[in-house]
């Protein structure tokens, strides 16, 4: 049984997560300058944001109700398939969002 009230539990959870996030993100800045990451780690960390984005987006796009949903009726899948090549060619995040949302909206309305 939890002895904390709901607000106390939430405040403790938010405070704890804030501290952990701060320490994890600032560790690279707080280390002395003589401590350097190996070049292979540096190269690998450059790919982390893209990997995290893919890990979040792909399950939401390719599943529905916890089951694979690869179908002609999957408007999100088609929006991603049209927007990604545009981004690869132009490197414009704004254009990626615009093409993806426009495609999704048009397909949903049809």
C-alpha positions in Angstrom: 0.0 0.0 0.0 1.3 3.4 -0.9 1.4 5.7 2.2 1.9 8.8 0.2 -1.0 10.8 -1.1 -1.3 11.1 -4.9 0.2 14.6 -5.1 3.2 13.5 -2.9 3.9 10.5 -5.0 3.8 12.5 -8.2 6.0 15.2 -6.7 8.5 12.6 -5.6 8.4 10.9 -9.0 8.9 14.2 -10.9 11.7 15.3 -8.7 13.5 12.0 -9.0 13.1 11.8 -12.7 14.3 15.4 -13.0 17.5 14.7 -11.0 18.2 11.5 -13.0 17.6 13.3 -16.3 19.8 16.2 -15.3 22.7 13.9 -14.2 22.5 11.8 -17.3 22.4 14.7 -19.7 25.0 16.9 -18.0 27.5 14.1 -17.3 29.4 14.9 -20.5 29.7 18.6 -19.5 30.6 17.9 -15.9 33.5 15.6 -16.6 36.9 17.1 -16.7 38.2 18.1 -20.2 40.9 15.4 -20.0 38.3 12.7 -20.1 37.4 12.0 -23.7 35.1 9.5 -25.3 36.6 7.1 -27.7 36.0 8.0 -31.4 33.8 5.0 -31.9 31.5 6.1 -29.1 31.3 9.6 -30.5 30.3 8.2 -33.9 27.7 5.9 -32.3 26.2 8.7 -30.3 25.5 10.8 -33.4 23.0 8.1 -34.5 21.1 8.1 -31.1 18.5 10.7 -31.9 17.5 9.0 -35.1 17.3 5.6 -33.5 15.2 7.0 -30.7 12.8 8.7 -33.1 12.5 5.5 -35.1 11.9 3.5 -32.0 9.0 5.8 -31.1 7.5 6.3 -34.6 7.7 2.9 -36.2 5.6 1.0 -33.6 2.9 3.7 -33.7 2.8 3.7 -37.5 2.9 0.0 -38.2 0.6 -1.3 -35.4 -3.0 -0.9 -34.4 -4.5 -2.4 -31.2 -1.2 -4.2 -30.5 -1.2 -6.0 -33.8 0.8 -5.4 -37.0 -1.2 -3.2 -39.4 0.5 -3.1 -42.8 -2.3 -2.4 -45.2 -3.6 -0.2 -48.0 -5.8 1.5 -45.3 -2.9 2.4 -43.1 -2.8 6.2 -43.8 0.1 6.8 -41.4 2.3 4.3 -43.2 1.7 5.9 -46.5 2.4 9.4 -45.1 5.7 8.2 -43.7 6.6 6.4 -46.9 6.0 9.6 -48.9 7.6 12.0 -46.4 10.9 10.2 -45.7 12.2 10.4 -49.2 11.4 14.1 -49.3 13.4 14.6 -46.1 16.3 12.5 -47.4 16.5 14.6 -50.5 15.9 18.1 -49.0 17.0 17.6 -45.3 14.1 19.9 -44.4 12.3 18.9 -41.2 9.6 21.4 -41.9 9.0 19.9 -45.3 9.0 16.4 -43.8 6.2 17.4 -41.4 4.3 19.2 -44.1 4.4 16.4 -46.6 3.6 13.8 -43.9 0.7 15.7 -42.5 -0.7 16.6 -45.9 -0.5 13.1 -47.1 -2.1 11.7 -43.9 -4.9 14.3 -44.0 -5.7 13.8 -47.7 -5.8 10.0 -47.3 -7.9 10.2 -44.2 -10.5 12.5 -45.9 -10.8 10.3 -49.0 
